[in-house]
């Protein structure tokens, strides 16, 4: 999780807002959720939601919805 966070934090602005980045942010959120870091997971989900909206990505939006549903359990 630390390496994924460091990699995401090290991206330039264009890459940080790219659709593919959102997938990794969702993976990070899932890992955070799995270890009980709900606040961090919620922040990551919101970050992924913004990336999905910016790119108008239905695929990424679906991932975000699934994660959001997992957080509600």
TIFIMI-599688 format. One line per field, with one value per atom (N, C-alpha, C): residue in one letter; z, y, x; atom name; residue number from 1. Coordinates in steps of 0.05 Angstrom, whole numbers, padded with zeros to 5 digits. Each point is the difference from the previous one (the first is absolute). Layout:
N
resn = [A,...]
w = [Z,...]
v = [Y,...]
u = [X,...]
name = [CA,...]
resi = [NUM,...]
% end
This chain:
73
resn = [X,X,X,X,X,X,X,X,X,X,X,X,X,X,X,X,X,X,X,X,X,X,X,X,X,X,X,X,X,X,X,X,X,X,X,X,X,X,X,X,X,X,X,X,X,X,X,X,X,X,X,X,X,X,X,X,X,X,X,X,X,X,X,X,X,X,X,X,X,X,X,X,X,X,X,X,X,X,X,X,X,X,X,X,X,X,X,X,X,X,X,X,X,X,X,X,X,X,X,X,X,X,X,X,X,X,X,X,X,X,X,X,X,X,X,X,X,X,X,X,X,X,X,X,X,X,X,X,X,X,X,X,X,X,X,X,X,X,X,X,X,X,X,X,X,X,X,X,X,X,X,X,X,X,X,X,X,X,X,X,X,X,X,X,X,X,X,X,X,X,X,X,X,X,X,X,X,X,X,X,X,X,X,X,X,X,X,X,X,X,X,X,X,X,X,X,X,X,X,X,X,X,X,X,X,X,X,X,X,X,X,X,X,X,X,X,X,X,X]
w = [00000,00000,00000,00015,00000,-00027,-00015,-00026,-00020,00002,-00017,00006,00025,00008,-00010,00004,-00009,-00030,-00015,-00029,-00009,00012,-00007,00007,00023,00009,-00018,-00013,-00016,-00029,-00007,-00028,-00007,-00025,-00008,-00004,-00003,00000,-00022,-00024,-00022,00006,00010,00007,00023,00020,00024,-00007,-00021,-00008,-00022,-00008,-00022,00009,-00018,00005,00013,-00011,00011,00029,00008,00028,00019,-00009,00016,00008,-00017,00006,00024,-00001,00023,00025,-00002,00023,00012,-00017,00010,00014,-00011,00014,00027,00002,00025,00020,-00010,00018,00010,-00017,00008,00022,-00004,00020,00027,-00002,00024,00015,-00015,00011,00014,-00013,00010,00027,00005,00026,00020,-00008,00019,-00001,-00020,-00002,-00016,00012,-00015,-00009,00016,-00008,-00024,00001,-00022,-00025,00003,-00022,-00012,00017,-00010,-00016,00009,-00015,-00027,00000,-00026,-00019,00011,-00017,-00012,00015,-00010,-00021,00004,-00020,-00026,00002,-00024,-00013,00016,-00011,-00017,00010,-00014,-00026,00000,-00024,-00020,00009,-00018,-00013,00016,-00011,-00020,00007,-00018,-00027,00001,-00025,-00012,00013,-00010,-00004,00019,-00002,00013,-00016,00012,00014,-00010,00012,00028,00003,00025,00019,-00011,00016,00013,-00016,00010,00023,-00002,00021,00026,-00004,00023,00013,-00016,00012,00016,-00011,00014,00026,00000,00025,00020,-00010,00018,00013,-00016,00011,00021,-00004,00019,00026,-00002,00024,00017,-00013,00014,00015,-00003,00014,00028]
v = [-00023,00023,00025,-00001,00023,00006,-00021,00005,00011,-00010,00010,00029,00007,00028,00017,-00008,00015,00004,-00021,00002,00019,-00001,00018,00029,00004,00027,00012,-00017,00009,00006,-00004,00005,00030,00007,00027,00006,00025,00008,-00014,-00003,-00013,-00029,-00014,-00028,-00004,00018,-00003,00002,00013,00003,-00019,-00018,-00018,-00023,-00010,-00021,-00025,-00008,-00023,00003,00025,00005,-00006,00006,-00006,-00029,-00018,-00028,-00006,00011,-00004,00013,00023,00013,-00018,-00013,-00019,-00023,-00011,-00022,00009,00025,00011,00002,00010,00002,-00027,-00020,-00027,-00011,00005,-00009,00015,00026,00016,-00010,-00006,-00011,-00027,-00017,-00026,00000,00021,00002,00018,00009,00016,00030,00010,00028,00013,00002,00009,00029,00017,00028,00004,-00014,00000,-00011,-00022,-00013,00019,00014,00019,00023,00009,00020,-00010,-00025,-00012,-00004,-00008,-00004,00027,00021,00026,00010,-00006,00006,-00015,-00025,-00016,00010,00009,00010,00026,00016,00025,-00007,-00019,-00008,-00012,-00016,-00012,00022,00019,00022,00017,00006,00016,-00013,-00027,-00015,-00012,00005,-00011,-00030,-00014,-00028,-00017,-00014,-00017,-00024,-00010,-00023,00008,00022,00009,00008,00012,00006,-00025,-00022,-00025,-00011,00002,-00008,00016,00026,00018,-00008,-00005,-00008,-00025,-00020,-00025,00004,00017,00005,00015,00019,00015,-00019,-00019,-00020,-00017,-00007,-00016,00015,00026,00016,00003,-00003,00002,-00025,-00021,-00026,00000]
u = [00016,-00016,00018,00022,00017,00012,00008,00012,-00021,-00024,-00022,-00005,-00002,-00005,00023,00025,00023,00000,-00007,-00001,-00022,-00023,-00022,00007,00012,00008,00022,00016,00022,-00007,-00025,-00008,-00002,00007,-00004,-00030,-00007,-00028,-00016,00011,-00014,-00005,00020,-00003,-00019,00001,-00016,-00030,-00007,-00028,-00008,00018,-00006,-00019,-00015,-00019,00014,00023,00013,00008,00006,00008,-00023,-00025,-00023,-00003,00008,-00001,00018,00024,00019,-00010,-00013,-00011,-00022,-00016,-00020,00013,00022,00014,00010,00010,00009,-00024,-00022,-00024,-00008,00000,-00007,00019,00026,00019,-00004,-00005,-00005,-00025,-00020,-00025,00005,00016,00006,00014,00016,00014,-00014,-00024,-00016,00005,00014,00005,-00022,-00024,-00023,00002,00011,00003,00018,00023,00018,-00013,-00014,-00014,-00020,-00015,-00020,00014,00023,00014,00010,00009,00009,-00023,-00023,-00024,-00008,00001,-00007,00020,00025,00020,-00005,-00007,-00006,-00025,-00020,-00025,00006,00017,00007,00014,00018,00014,-00019,-00019,-00020,-00017,-00008,-00017,00016,00025,00016,00004,00003,00005,-00025,-00023,-00025,00002,00012,00006,-00022,-00016,-00021,00013,00022,00013,00010,00013,00010,-00023,-00021,-00023,-00012,-00001,-00011,00018,00026,00018,-00005,-00003,-00006,-00026,-00021,-00026,00003,00015,00003,00015,00021,00014,-00017,-00016,-00018,-00020,-00010,-00019,00013,00026,00015,00004,00003,00004,-00025,-00023,-00026,-00007,00015,-00006,00010]
name = [N,CA,C,N,CA,C,N,CA,C,N,CA,C,N,CA,C,N,CA,C,N,CA,C,N,CA,C,N,CA,C,N,CA,C,N,CA,C,N,CA,C,N,CA,C,N,CA,C,N,CA,C,N,CA,C,N,CA,C,N,CA,C,N,CA,C,N,CA,C,N,CA,C,N,CA,C,N,CA,C,N,CA,C,N,CA,C,N,CA,C,N,CA,C,N,CA,C,N,CA,C,N,CA,C,N,CA,C,N,CA,C,N,CA,C,N,CA,C,N,CA,C,N,CA,C,N,CA,C,N,CA,C,N,CA,C,N,CA,C,N,CA,C,N,CA,C,N,CA,C,N,CA,C,N,CA,C,N,CA,C,N,CA,C,N,CA,C,N,CA,C,N,CA,C,N,CA,C,N,CA,C,N,CA,C,N,CA,C,N,CA,C,N,CA,C,N,CA,C,N,CA,C,N,CA,C,N,CA,C,N,CA,C,N,CA,C,N,CA,C,N,CA,C,N,CA,C,N,CA,C,N,CA,C,N,CA,C,N,CA,C,N,CA,C,N,CA,C,N,CA,C,N,CA,C]
resi = [1,1,1,2,2,2,3,3,3,4,4,4,5,5,5,6,6,6,7,7,7,8,8,8,9,9,9,10,10,10,11,11,11,12,12,12,13,13,13,14,14,14,15,15,15,16,16,16,17,17,17,18,18,18,19,19,19,20,20,20,21,21,21,22,22,22,23,23,23,24,24,24,25,25,25,26,26,26,27,27,27,28,28,28,29,29,29,30,30,30,31,31,31,32,32,32,33,33,33,34,34,34,35,35,35,36,36,36,37,37,37,38,38,38,39,39,39,40,40,40,41,41,41,42,42,42,43,43,43,44,44,44,45,45,45,46,46,46,47,47,47,48,48,48,49,49,49,50,50,50,51,51,51,52,52,52,53,53,53,54,54,54,55,55,55,56,56,56,57,57,57,58,58,58,59,59,59,60,60,60,61,61,61,62,62,62,63,63,63,64,64,64,65,65,65,66,66,66,67,67,67,68,68,68,69,69,69,70,70,70,71,71,71,72,72,72,73,73,73]
% end
